[in-house]
Amino acid sequence: MSKLGFIGLGIMGTPMAGHLLAAGHTLYVHTIGAVPEAIIAAGATVCESGKAVAEQADIIFVIVPDTPDVAKVLFDEAGVAEGLAPGKIVVDMSSISLSKPRSMRRGSRLWAAIMSMRPYRAAKSAPRAPRCRSWSARRTRFSRR
């Protein structure tokens, strides 16, 4: 299975990390405060920093409370950016300002790695499939028998 990293084991992160462990993935975790016992008991490896998580995992999930927290996790000393290598992926699932991830990418090694809450932006230049004209047209088309 995959070598995954998970940073932020709060109300939302803990169950997500638990599901990844239950699915058989190798999980490297870091959080502020104590790592929940259930996550440790399920087999997660506790890391001392975001950098350590990024060094071990191929895909790193970040789910922290606010925009400044994301910036700290990614760019502070011993942050995720320091542990990244080519080919690694960072997925930010935090509930943050939609404009901030773009400005955080500028001038950093993470510009191609961050996928934040608006994945359609990354696909904006991709060829588009034909679309229905409106939601109601789409709904009508699928509801006909």
N, C-alpha and C positions, 0 to 999 in steps of 0.2 A: 504494500500500500504506500501511500504518499507520505513524505516527511513535511508536516505542516507546522506552522507557528501560529500562536494565538496570543494577542496582547490585549488585555482588558477583560478581566473575569468578574464582571459585575452581574447585575440582574439579567441582562441579555446574553452576555458573553459566556457565562458559566454553562447554561444549558446547551448552547451551540458547541462549545468545546467538548462537552460530555457526549453529544451525538457523534462528533468526529472520532472520539476515542472508541465509542461503541461500534462504529463502522470499521474499526481495525486500523485506523491511521496512526502513525507515529506522531505525537504531538509535543511540541516544545512551547512552554507557556511563560508569560511574565505578566505581572499585574502590580499595581500599587497596593500595599497591604498584603495580607496573607492569601496564599492560593487556597481555594476551598479543598478540604480534605477529600471530598468525593472525586475531584479531578486528579489529585495525587494518587488516591487508591485505584483509580481506573487506569493508571499507568503513564500519566503525563510526566515529562521531564521539566522540572522547574529551572528556569534560567535567571541569571542575575540582572539582565538588561535586555532592551530591545535589540541591541547589537548582537548579543549572544543568541537570541532567537533567530535573527536573520542569518547568522553564520551557519546554523544547523538546519534550518528549514528551507524548502524550495518555494513554498507559498506561505506568505505571512498575512494573517488576518488581523486587522486592528479594529477594535470597537470600544471607543472611549467616549466620555460624555460630551465634550465640547471642542470647538475649533482650536483653542490654545493647547488643549491636551494632545490633539493630533499632531500639532507642530512640535511639541516637546518629544513625543514618542518617536517621531520620524527624524528630527534634526538636532536635538540636543546632544550633548556629549554622551557617548555610549548609546545613541539612538539607532534605529533601524538602518538608516542610510549608511552608517559606518560599517555595517555587517553585510551589506548587499554585494553580490557579484553578478556578472552578466547572466541572464536567463532566469533570475529569481523574480517572483511576482509579489507585489504588495496589494492587498485588497482592503480598502478602507470602508468600513460599514458604519462609521460613526454618524450620529445625527448632528451634522454641522452645517454651517453656511455653505450654500452651493457655489458661491463665487470664490471662496478661499482656497480650495484645492488647486485651482488653476494658478493662483499666485504663489502657492507653496512649491509648485513644480518648477517654476522659472529659476534657472540658475542652479539647479540641483541635479544630482545623478538619478533622482527618482522620476524625472519627467516622463519616461516611458513606462515606468512601473506602476504608477498610481492609477487605480481604477476606482473612482469615487462615485457615489450615488447617481451619477448621470451617464451611464454607459452608452446611451444613444449618441452622445457627443463624439465618442471615439469612432462610432460607425457612420458619422455624418457624411463622409466622403465615399462610403461604400455604395455599390449599386443598390438601388431601391427596388423592391418588388412592387408590383401594381397595388394600389391601395383603394379601398372603398372611399366614397366621397364623404361619408360621415359615419359616426358611431351607429346611428339609427339604421343607416343602409346596411352596415355590416351585420347588425343584430337581426334585421329583417331577413337578410339573405340566409343566415344560419338557422333561423327559426321556421322557415318554410319547409313543408314536407312534401 
